[in-house]
């Protein structure tokens, strides 16, 4: 794409006024919010960062500390609020425009096709501990320590954060085959990793040195399992310290070749920050965002954990940002550039085809809307970076300042597909239903795409598994075709289908429990455990049940096709009697070949997404059934919930490719509907009707994720009036209980040109089934699926 598209003309926006709490809240209410919010209080602890109490904090101790700090927070609350008004948002800051442009282009040029932790330090650590220490938990701590200690970094002349990994040199590559041979005796256990935001409270208040001091003070007494856990976490944290020191050393080495005194000063600051962070807690915004990235990258690399996400930047970084502004050591533009550098580092590190997420807005523990300048900057940073990572999910609440929603809609209308809109009240309701305390239910993250996990407390496996619900429908049709007495009524047929799904779900739960047992025996992640509540308090590894939330989130793919197909079965078999099940099976097996009239008839029946009662009611009934059935099952290690979702990733295309024709008129191999919206091209009455259908049933229990896709031509949004209409559609969806909506603003002509000339469109980002990807990277089938989606007008 041309640079003209990437860099809009620099103009000044109107001053945007917004507050932490919505307009009209009393001073007492605002003070109540400051007192109750953990992250707002954290800034008050910056004066005692070197304190290292003798024991790790329990939940009660954390609450006591928050209560104590709440009294102090009363002082200066008016100053806090005053610092948040009259903040200027610029369409494109003049600060470091060229720097970000160069970093973006370099990232695209040097983007690795895949990232793999080196086998050599892993084998070295396991071999060294083979005779000295037999306990697997401790050995995994040594592995993490050795991996991180061996890690080195690269810096170019524009980067402001250290964290771009230097990949193995020739000597290590030469040793790789021998190391891989040794590691074949340690196959990785099944099950998911990552998909979470780490717990940052402890390290942001105590630093790595303080956390290590607490662990060491516990000594080597106690239950052997707990002692082994302590030893493993000490080893892992020591490795993280070494890695962060290496990051500082990298910046120091770069000073010798710096082209200017200004760059030498930048590098000196980066080196000093990293050396400080290796022992002590962050004090400045720059240090906090540097530590955030090194934590995430360190856990990912040190323990082969994929998809650790930056998460809630407007909460974790807010006290540092506010304090630096008050001290005059940071400007808003400088903070924006640092966030942009973070986004680029994420793209440097994470292979294409995955997902990384940031969230902004939403509500705090007391239900008050959460909004500050970093909420805006988290969104604004997408304008100049325009890479595949991260997505930024705006947690929408009716009290969220309109300017924030307007900014998100503006970015979407400019073709930035990374923005998603999440219904905060809908998600909070679902989390409370799963047992999350109400005062914590607002602190969640879309762990990568649209699936939801509580921040800093999760060992949640997502999309485990994907259910091909239309494939199961075809199995039931086949069973009815040979049954001595087929289901006499449509209700009996639906009951038989549900019974078949019960068996499918039961088998899936058994598989997940088996995976959990294998993970406990052969997994272990001591460093991730350090940054996951309440592993330290329980002295249990995250793979041994240490996390507060150990859910498994499954996903039901093809909801709209299932509803539309059941409408067709009722029509063809039960209402008109034109087919028996044997005839219907033969028709579907042939893929409607030579039966164009029948195909058109099936395609012309009422379809979900058009406010048609029949398919809408069937879909609502099936979702309620899936939710009830999932609630019957529990998983190891602590009777965790089996949580439903309708999250697809790319599986609607893959499962559709593997599945024969379905009664709704979908031909063999065609992708299923993505998420909770209508099947591609079936919306006959525009986006409003599709929204009304999609919100005619309760989405709050689908904490495993439910995306609603919309697509518009780019030419549509050339004026403010059309953008306001788009905003109204988004808000209507969310007000009516919608879980999440995401929008592609791109012309079909542009997509076809990208298919023909992929190199010219290498950075064209589109929304898929909950995540973003480069259009030219995805399969041709997935490209065609996006083209099939209905292109709305407003």
PyMOL commands that set and color helices and strands:
alter all, ss='L'
color gray80, all
select helices_A, chain A and resi 3-6+27-36+38-48+59-73+77-82+97-110+119-132+136-149+170-183+201-217+224-255+261-277+285-303+313-316+318-327+332-349+373-385+402-413+424-433+469-482+490-522+526-530+535-538+542-544+559-575+581-589+596-604+613-631+651-658+686-694+714-716+720-735+748-756+758-761+780-788
alter helices_A, ss='H'
color red, helices_A
select strands_A, chain A and resi 152-154+164-166+357-361+391-396+419-423+444-446+452-454+466-468+552-553+555-557+634-635+640-643+707-712+740-745+765-767+772-774
alter strands_A, ss='S'
color yellow, strands_A
deselect
rebuild
show_as cartoon
